[in-house]
Amino acid sequence: MNLVKKLLLLGLCLVIAGGAVFAAGGKQAGGGKIKIYFIPKNLGNPYFVALGSGFEAALKELDPNGEKYEYIFTGPATPEATSQIEYIEAAVQNGAKAIFIAANSNDALNATFDDARRRGTRIYIINQDIPGSESHRDAAIMPVNFDTVGVAQLDLMGGYINWEGEFAILSATTDAPDQNYWVQSMRDELAKGSPKYAKMKLVDVVYGDDQPEKSTTEMEALLTKYPNLKGVIAPTTVGIAAAAKVAQTRGVADRVKVTGLGLPSEMKEFVVDGSSPGFQLWDPPAEGYLGVYLVDAEVNQGFTPAPGATFKAGKLGEYKILPNGQILTLQTPKLFDKNNLQDFVY
């Protein structure tokens, strides 16, 4: 047995090819507890830290003494399409009951998912889905109805720039399924020729790879390349914070409106000083919370996540598995601005 597998079995913290593993739950791995893994797109992203807090909150309710469950948060340092494969394989080797993963690709992980499921590990996509590859997972926990996000972002930008002028999109990676879906939704909506968007022009889509440095560079490049730019939509928590920081530093917030999807804790400074007029999101911790209760329903109640089946997720109430195997945490994204930002901490 190689060193990495030994360390995983001991439940220690380690570094693997730039990533890390964090285990919590009392006894060391291999002690018979039910193992729940969360593999984000990449480590160091505050959004996934917030999402992970939901797993921890639910486990404190269901297993306060850490006797039944073990929660392990692990993932790559960077969000390349195949960078999560070794973490999935290690989790399966370590006897994972369920893997919740924010996949970095729609299809690059399919064979790995199939192998994990054959070996008895449930695969749950979280915070998104893998369009076209749904047969390779057991279910998908969605933060919101994704069909509403693109239009909601477009309308938010429209309101901030008085429905006219040039705007750009600062996305995450070129392979990110959720980002690509929202960007395409915005493109499709603009292409319909609605009078509402007739004076708005999407001039560019750039990618910051969910890295603060690259997102900052891309935002600065947009300001240089498009002197008449009136707004930037960054539907990524890393991207929007970087874009708002550039707007703040360069003093352009009065003429370039930065919005998108962000974390209240990361965006508070920028909303308070006007670097961003507001942004949208959902409830990341609720996704992890819901996921734990899903596993608990399977383990203790014989629940099967088949279309139409329902289960209760603690204080969040009852949820239904949709015909496409998705579970919607919320229907539409929330608006966060000066009127309500102080009420949220994630």
N, C-alpha and C positions, 0 to 999 in steps of 0.2 A: 504494500500500500504506500503511495507516495506521500510526501509531506503535506501537500495541500489537503488531501482527503483526511489525513490524521487530524489536522487542525480543525477541519469542519466538524469531524465527529466529536471533538472536544468542545465545540461551541465557542471557540476563542475568536478574538478579533484578529483579522489578518489582511494582508494586502495581496491581491492577485492581479497581476497585469495592470496595475494602476487603480484597481477597484478596492472595495473593502467589504467585510462582513461584520454585522453587529447582531449578536444573539442575546435574547432576553427570555427569562422564563424560569429561573431557579436551578434545576438540575442540569447537568451537562447533557449534550446531545447523545442519543443512544439509550436514554433512560426510559423509553417507552412513551414519551409524551407525543401528542399530535403536533406535527411541525407545519407551521404556516409561513411561507416565504413571500416577501414582497421584493420584486426586482424592478426598480425604476428605470427610466431611460438612461440616467446617469446619476452618479453621486454628486454632492455639492450643490444640488438644485433645491432651493428652499421650498419650492412647490411640493416636491415629493417628501420632504421632511414633514410638511404640514399634513399631507395625505397619510403618511405613516403614523402620525399621532392618533389617527382614528382607529387603527388596528390596536394600538396600545390601550386606548380608552375602552374599547369593547372587551378586551381581554381582562382588564381590571374588574369589569362588571361580571363577566362569566367565570373567571378563574382568578380571584383576587390573591390567592396564595401561590400561583404559578405551578400548580400540581398537574394540570391536564394538558396545557398548551405550551408550545415554544414558538415564539415569533422571531424570525430572522430577516433582517433588512440587508440586502446585498445587491451589488450591481457594478457595472463598469464605470470608469472615470469619464468616458466620452460616449456619445450616443450614436456610434456607427451601426449600420444595419445588422451586423452579425456579432457585435460586441457582447451581447447578452447570452450567447450560446453556452459558453463555459460555465456560467452561473446557473443556468437551468440544469445542465448536466450534473453539476456538483450538488444541487438541491435534491435531484432525484436519487443520486448516489447516497445522500444522507437521509433518505427515507421521507421526503416531503409528502405530506398528505395533499396540500394545495399550494400552487404557485400563483400568485397574483403578479401580473407583469404588464407594465406600460411598454408595449412592444415598439422597437425602433424601426420595424419594417412590416409591411402587409404580408409578406410571403417568405422572407429569408429565414424565418424560424420554424416554418411548418414541419419540416422533418424532425426537428428537435422536439417540438410539441407532440408530434405523433408518437415518438419513442417514449416520452415521459408518460403519456396517457396509457400506452400499452403496459407500462410498468406500474400502473396504479395511482399515478399522481394526477390530480385534477389541475387543469390549466384554465385560469380565469384571466382574461384580458381586463385591465382596469384603467379607468380614465379615458378610454377610447375603445375602438374595436379594430379588427383587421379585415377591412372590406375585401371581399373576394376569397377570403381564407377562413370563413367562419366555421367550417367543418373541422378545423384543426384545433378548436378550443371547446371548452364545456359551456361557457357563458361569458358575457362581457358586462362589467359594471360601468355604466356610463355616468359621467358627472352631470349630464344634462342631455336633453334631446338635441343631438348634433345638428339636426335639420334647422334648428332655430338660431344657431350661433352665428353663422356667416351673415345672415340678414340683420341680426341684432347688432353686430359690429359695424356693418355698413351704415345702418340707420344712426348709430351713435356718432360716427364720424360726420355723417351728413348734418346732423344737428349742430355739431361744434363748428363746422365751416360754412354754415348757412347754405348748404346744399349746392355749393359750386366751388370749382377750383381743382387743382392737382393734388393727388394724395398717393402715397405709396404704402406697401405692406412690408413689414420686417418680420419674417417668419423664423422658424427654428431650423430644422435640417430639411434637405430636399427629399428625404425619405420618410419623414414623419407622417404617419397616416392621418392623425387628427388635424394637424396643421394644413396638410394638402386638401383635405376635405373642406375645411372652412374657406380656404383661399379660392378653391374652385366654386364654392357656393357664392362667394362674392362676385367672382367673374361672371357666373351664370346670371345672377340677378342684374348686374349692369348690362349684360347682353340682351336682356328682355326688352330694353327700350322704354322702361317706365319713365314718365315725365318727371317723377320725383328725383331720379338720378341723372337727368339729361345734361346737367351742367357740371357733374362730377366726373373727373377723369383719373383712372388708375394708370399711373405712369411707370410703375416698376414694382417688382416683387423681389426682395433680396433675402438672404439667409444668414442668420447669425449663429447657426449651429447650437443654439441654447448655451452659448458661452458668452460671458459678459464682455470680454475683450473684443471678440469678433463682432458681436452685436453693436458695440460702441463704434467700431470702425465702419460698419455698414451704415449706421445712422449718420455719421459724419459725412460719408461719401454721398448719401442721398441729399444732404443739405447743400453740398458743393455742386452736385450734378444738376439739381433742379432748383434754381434760385426762386422760382415762383411756387414752390411746394407749400401747401397749406395744412397738410396733416399727414400723420403716419399711424397706421394701425399695426400694432404688434400683438398678435394673438398668442403670446407666449410670455410667461411670467418673467423669465430672464430678459427677453428682448424689450419688453415695455419698460422695465426699470432702467435698462441701459439707455434706451431712447430718451426717456424723461430726464436722465442725468445729463445727457448731451444738450437737451433743450435748456436745462437749468444753467449749465456751465457757459453755454454760448449766448444765453440771453435771448433766445428766439421763440420762447413760449407764447408770446403775444401774437405771432404770425404763423407759427407751426404748431398745430394741436396734436398732442401725443395721446393716443388711447389704445385700447386693446383688452387683453386679459391679464390681470395681475393679482398679486397677493396684497391684501390690505396692509399687512405689516411691512411689506417692501415698498409700497406706493404712498404711504401716509405723508412722508416728507414732501413728495412732489405734488400731491393734491393740495396740501396746506399752503404751499408757496406759489401755486398756480402753474407749475411746470407741466402738469397734466390736469385737465379739467375734470376727469373722471374715467372710469374703466369698468369692465364687467368681469364677473367670475361666478362661481357656484360655491359649493361647500366641500373642499377637498377632504377634510377629516371624515366627513360623512361617508365617503366612498370606502375608506378602510374599515370604518365601523360596520358598515353594511356587509362587507366581505367576511368579517369574522363571524357575524351572525349567520351568514349563508353556510359557512363550513360547520358551525355548531348545529344548524338544523339538519345537515346531512349526517353528521356523526351521531347525534342524540335523538333525532326524530325520524330518521330514515328518509329525509327529504331528497328528492331528485329534481335538479333544475331543468325540468322539461317545460316547453312552452305552455303557458296557462297556469302553471303551478304557482302557489303563493307561499310565502313564509314571513314570519315576523322578525324585524330587525330592531329589537329592543325599543328604545325611546323614539326611533324614527318611524315605527309603525309597520304596516304590512306592505310587502312588495310583490309584484307579479312578474314572472318570466314572460317576456314578450315573444311573439311568434318567431322573431329572428334570433332568439336566445339572449337578448339584451335585458338589462335591468336599469331603468332610469332613476338616478338619484333625485334629479329635479327635471322639470319640464323646460324651463327657460332660464337664461343667465340673469344674475342680479346686477343692478347698477350700484357702483360705489362712488360716492363723491363727498363733498364737504358736509352734506346733510346727514350721512349715516356712517361714515368711515370709522368714527370713534367707537362704534358699537362692535367692531370686529377686530380680532387679534391674529387670526391665522394668515 
